[in-house]
Amino acid sequence: MDEITKLKQRVQGLVISGVLTKKELAARAGMRDTTIIPVLSPSWNPTTDTLARLIRAIDKYESDVAKKKARHELRMQRAFA
């Protein structure tokens, strides 16, 4: 499987899982939601720019979630220390 296909599947998997809606993902990527309406279609063929922007948005989202989780865990450790 080539890298482009893997990236497309990563975007599709996130939307399918419900972690982010298409609208939320588009907003995080700084694009209109109409740009990614066909994201779940087997024939979805995003431009390299669109795919790159979506992947950057996903990376940032995942980083933000990880930081939030780490802060929460640190607070919990301090609370019980």
N, C-alpha and C positions, 0 to 999 in steps of 0.2 A: 504494500500500500504506500502510495507516495505521500509526501509531506502535506500537500494541499488537501488531499482527501482526509488526512488525519485532522487537520485544522477545521475543515468543514464539519466533520463529525463531532469535534469538540464543541463547536457552536451549537449544532443541532442537539447534542446531548444535554447541554445546559438548558435549552428551551424546553425540550421534552420532559426533563426532570421537574420543571416548574420552579427551579431556583430563581430564575429571572424570566419575566415575560418578554415577548418580542419587543414590546413598547419600552420596557425598562432597559433592555439591552441596547436598543437603538439610541435611547436618550444618553446612556452612559458612553456610547461610542460617538456621540455628537452628530447623529444623522436622523433623518426622518424615519418613522417606523414603517412607512411604505417601502422603504429600501429593502427591508428584510422580511416583508410579508411572505415571500416564497421560501423562506429558510428551511422549512420542513419538506419541501418538494424534492423528490429524488433528482429532478433535473436542475436544482438550484445551482447556479454558476456565478458566484459573486466575483466582482473585480478584485484584483490583488489589493487595491486600496481599501475596499470595503471589508475584505477578510482580515486585513492587518488591523484596521480600526476596531473590529469586533473582538479580535484576539487580545489587543491591548486593553480593551474595556473589561474583558473577562479576567485577564491577569490582575488588573487593578482591583476589581471586585474581590477576587480570591485573596489578594494581599490584605485588603481592608478587613475582610472577615477573619483572617488568621490573626491580624493585630488585635482586633476586638476580642477574640477568644483568649489570646495571651494576656491581655489586660485584665479580663474577667478572672482568669485563673490566678493571676498574681494578687488581685484583690482578695480572692477567697483564701489564698495562702496566708496573707497578712491578717485576715480576720480571725484565722484559727491559730495564729502563731503565739 
